[in-house]
């Protein structure tokens, strides 16, 4: 792989919504990520093992606290039926379809997911109160990703 090819690949990844690419051929193996690699933390662990041990203990405590919070979600999750961009408002200058605390009936439109330039209305699967909105307006969602929760 030439320098120009690698540079072009980096440019394409930077301009896309991809966060991670693992590309391998017979002669090359390239991993590109927009996230901070975990390799850096491993290198620091070798250089400063005492600091990493302290950090690990704090992380375990934080993970336990987070697990307790996540263990009790309220309501039924409304999942994205496809990959696309979620719109919580019908138009940019109007209020959101629903907000936390709003009452919805089964079949009410609660948001739109745009996929391949088609606007797909997402309807409430149950009647109840919206307890959480788990995405931001115009955020890209994955298939099966929880968009919001409705408690019946």
N, C-alpha and C positions, 0 to 999 in steps of 0.2 A: 504494500500500500504506500503510495507516494504521499509526500507532505501535503500536496494540493488536494488529493482525495480525502485525506484525514480532515483538513481544514473545511472542505465542503460538507463533509458529514457532520462536523461540529456545528456549522452554520445552520444546516437543515434541522438538526435536533434542537438547537437554541430557538429557532423560529416556530417549532411545532409544539404541540401540547404533550409530547412524550416527556417523561421524566427519567427514563432509564432505557439504555440500549446495550445489548450484549451481542456483538458481531464477531463471528469466527469463520475463518477460512483455513485451508490447509497450512498456510504460511503465517497467518496473522490472527491475533485475538485482541479485540478492542472492546473495552467497556466504557461507556459514556453515561454519566449520570448528572442530573441537575441538583441532586441531593448531596449533602456532605458525606463523603465516603466513611464507612466504619473503619477502614484501614488506618486512618489517622489516629483513632482512639486506641487501636491495637499497638501502634508504634509508641504512643505515649505510655502505655501500660508497661512496655519493656523498659523504657527510660526511667519512669517514675512509678514503680509498683505500689508504694505506700499511698500515694495520692489516689490512684485508681481504686484501691481497696476501699478507701473512705467514700469515694464517689459511688461505687457499687452498692455499698450499704445504704446510702441515701436513695439511690435509684430503686432498690428493693422496697424500701418503705413507701416511696411515692407510688410505685406500681401496686402495692397492696391497697393503699388509699384509693387509687383510681379504680381498681377492680371492685371495691365495695360500692363506689358510686355508680358504676356501670351495671352492677348486678341487679339493680332495681329500676329498670326503665318503666315508665308509666305509659300504658297505651299500646295499641297495635301500630307497628311500623308500616308506613306507606313506602313501598320500594319503587325505584325507577324501573319501568318496564323495558328500557332500552338505554343505550349510551347516547348522550346528547347534552344540550345546554338547557338548564332548568330556568324557567321564568316564573317568579312568584307573583308578578303583576301582569295584568292583561296588556298594558302599554306602559312605557317608561314614566308617563306623567300621572298615573293613577295609583290608587292604593293597592296593596297586596290582596290577592284573592282571599287569603285567610291569615290571621295572626294568632299567636299563642293566646289561648283563652276563648277564642271564637267557637261557637257551636256550628257544626256541620252535619248535614244529613247525608246518608248513603247516596252516592251518585252526584253530589255537588262537585263542581270543578274546583280543585284546590291549587293547581298550578299547571304549567305547560312544559313539556319537554320537546325541544326542537331537535329533530334528527334528520339529516339529509334535506334540509330546507323545508321539512314538513313540521307543522305545529300539531303536537299530539296533546289533547286535553287529558289531564290525569284527574280521575274522579276519586272521591272519598270511598274507600271500601266498606266503611261502617259509619254509623251515626255516632256522634259524640263530640267531645271537646278537644281542640288541638292543644296538646301538652308541650310539644317541642317542634320547632322548625330547625332541621339539622343541616340545611344548606343555605348558602347565600344566593341572592338573585344573580342570574347569569353565570352560575358556577357550572362547570362540566361535571356531569354525574355518570357513573358507571352502571351497567346493568345490575340490578339487585341492590344497589346502594340505597340505604334508608334516606328518604327525603324529609319526612316528618312523622310524628306520632299522634295518634288520635285515641283518646281514652273513652270507651263507650259507657 
